[in-house]
Amino acid sequence: MEHRGPRGSRCGERFDGDWRPGFAALDGHYIKRVLREGLSLSAQDVRVRAPFEVCGVRAAGVMLHFVLEGRVRASLGGEALELGRGAGEPVRMVMSAANDSMAFRRRGSAGDRVRGVNVEMSHAWLRANGLGALADGAKPSLRRTCGSVLPEDVRLLERLIRLMPEDTPLARLEVEALALRLICSTCAEFAGRAGCGAGMGRDDRRKLARMEQFIEAGQGDLPELSEIARIGNVSLSTMRRMFRAAHGCTVQQYVRGTRLARARVALERDGVTVAEAAHLAGYRSPANFATAFRRATGLAPSHLARSKARMPPV
């Protein structure tokens, strides 16, 4: 089963259920596919042309939300879901787990740009695949958890967004394989948190937040690990443990991912040159930056720079 959008409705329309074919409030593509019974995936790369509101009912189960660009104003069961990514921020995953059917609502405003992927799993599918702990933890009725996304998973997400419009047997098979890899990576990250991050107290979280803010505000050359640890007033070994527990990656991976995300925003939105983006990402060599950027996103930075140059004024 597949749902495609958009094109063809009145501006500011409010309707029930999923986006339907002919929804003119959106430019781009939103596609949802059922991969197996109890497992579905949706991908969107859209720009909002006119205000809209979507209302419906989400079935019980677990959903993984990945937003690569933009912010989604949504609620589930009357509670806001914080979904989105700001300029310079790393990609994060939000997992929402519900043990009952719940009302959902999403609003969009003209000019919004959203790129992201959702993976939806029923309780039955989770238990049949040995992942019942994710479903059984949904108490009270709604539970939300946030985690980091590793650079290799960002590449998978980019590939999914590009691949979903292709309606061929091989493309469908690859989409399912990539979705399963994302689920495996997410489960591994939460398992790692349970082992080494559960004991992080309030003071450690404040120290971690100071280090994250320092990294995200950095300009030019990448900071030394000793400098980051000094900001948090922790040892190098403690800092490494804290980043692994909170983000499921090394400090270096977090720094690189944050800088590359900032460079991508600058290329797409601000029209900077590849050399300027390389400086933002902490690379002295534009060629080395281009290689790292392509590995992280699957795209050449020069392609994004050209796309921005071709984009007509809004």
Secondary structure, DSSP 8 states (H G I E B T S, - for coil): -EEEE-----TT-EEESS--TT-TTEEEEEEEEEEETTEEEEEEEEEE-S-EEEEEEE-SEEEEEEEEEEEEEEEETTEEEEEEE-TT---EEEEEEESS-EEEEEEE-TT-EEEEEEEEE-HHHHHHTT-HHHHHT--SSEEEEEEE--HHHHHHHHHHHHHTT--SHHHHHHHHHHHHHHHHHHHHHHHHHHHHTTT--HHHHHHHHHHHHHHHH--SS---HHHHHHHHT--HHHHHHHHHHHHSS-HHHHHHHHHHHHHHHIIIII---HHHHHHHTT-S-HHHHHHHHHHHHSS-HHHHHHHHHHS---
